Amino acid sequence: MTISITIPVTHWGYTKGKKKICAEKKTLADALSHLHRLFPDIDGHIVDVNNRLHPGIEMVVNEDLIFPFNPWLVLKPGDQVRISSIITGG
């Protein structure tokens, strides 16, 4: 099952400029583990060791915000996972 994962511009430095990857994974947790194996520098910048989203990160699957975050969400072929950075300031 192939899904795509889009990486936010704020994290391209951890992925050597790679903006999107494809993977064959069954759950969101599996897909994120795959991303971390490909790009170890991104580890800890998306989810922590307890599978909680890092502050300032949102996860969207097929235009649906995954809130509360559910790492065990089952993915279907063709699903598009988008990792978004929440930029704030004042």
C-alpha positions, -999 to +999 in steps of 0.1 A: +000+000+000+016+033-011+010+065+008+027+098+005+041+120+032+047+157+026+073+173+049+070+210+059+095+235+046+106+241+082+119+205+083+136+202+049+170+207+066+165+174+083+156+157+051+184+171+029+158+191+010+134+162+003+099+176+003+079+143-001+084+106+003+063+076-005+060+045+017+041+013+020+028+014+056-003+004+074-005+030+102+005+066+107+030+054+134+046+030+108+048+058+082+065+082+107+089+055+118+098+050+081+104+088+078+127+087+109+147+057+095+152+075+062+161+108+079+175+102+114+180+140+119+143+145+119+138+122+149+122+141+178+111+170+156+077+154+145+068+130+173+084+121+206+093+087+219+058+083+233+042+089+198+030+124+208+032+152+183+059+177+189+045+211+199+039+232+168+032+202+145-002+192+130-009+160+111-034+160+082-045+129+063-064+136+030-074+171+042-086+158+076-068+172+106-059+143+129-068+157+162-064+144+187-034+128+172-038+091+166-006+073+156-025+041+152-047+055+124-050+029+096-039+043+063-053+033+029-036+030-005-033+065-020-036+084+013-018+116+015-002+125+049+008+161+053+029+172+082+024+209+089+043+233+111+023+258+131+041+291+128+033+316+156+046+349+167+037+381+181 
